[in-house]
Amino acid sequence: MGIKQALKEARGNRSLRSFAREIGISHTRLDSLERGYDPRTGKSVNITIATLQKISNATGVDISTLVSEVEKQ
């Protein structure tokens, strides 16, 4: 599936801004993570363990599951 799809599924029908607020990251960062690249620069983005931990805390998805999704990309 990959982290991009996992993030979109975790967000569900919540807005990008509200989900980003729940996680504790900016909505622009979340948008870049869901796209897999920064739309301002066109460069791919890397996700940190700290960000994965925030996502895990907010969604209840185990961090090891998120890490394995990152590794699939």
N, C-alpha and C positions, 0 to 999 in steps of 0.2 A: 504494500500500500504506500509506504513512504510517509515522511513527516508532514509533507504538504497536505495530503489527504487526511491524515490523522488529525491535524489541527482544524481543518474545515469540518470534519465530523464532530469533533469535540465542541466546536463553536455552535453547531446546529443552526437554529434560526435566530440566534442572538446577533446583534449588530457587531461589526468589527470593533467599534469604539467601546462598547460595553464589555465585550469579552476581553479586550486588551486591558481595560480597567480592572477587571476581576483578576487577571493574571498578574498585573503589576508591570506591564511594559507599554510602550507607546503604540498607538494604533498603526503608525507608519511602520514600526518594526514588525508587528504582527502581520500586516499586509505583505511586507517583503518576505517573511517566513512562509506564508501561505503560497506566494508566487514562486518562491525559490530564487528570486533575484530582487535587487533593489531597482524599482522602476525609474528612479532618478538617474542612476548611473548605468544600469544594464548589467551590473556585475552580480555574480552569485553571492548569496549570503551564507554565513556560517552561524550555527546555533550553538550557544555555550551550554555547559552543564548547568550553570546557574539559571539560565532561561528555561531549560528543560525541567528543572526542579520547581520553578514557579508555575509552569504549566501543569506539572504533576500535582502540586498542592491545590491548584484551583479546580482541576477536573477530576481528581481521584484516580487518574490513570497512573499506573505504576511507572516510575522513572525508567526502569529497565525496559519496559515496553516501548517507551518513547525513544530511548537510545537505539533499540533494535530497528525502529522505523527510520531513524536518521541514517543508520548504517546501510539500509536498503537503497539509498539514493546514490 
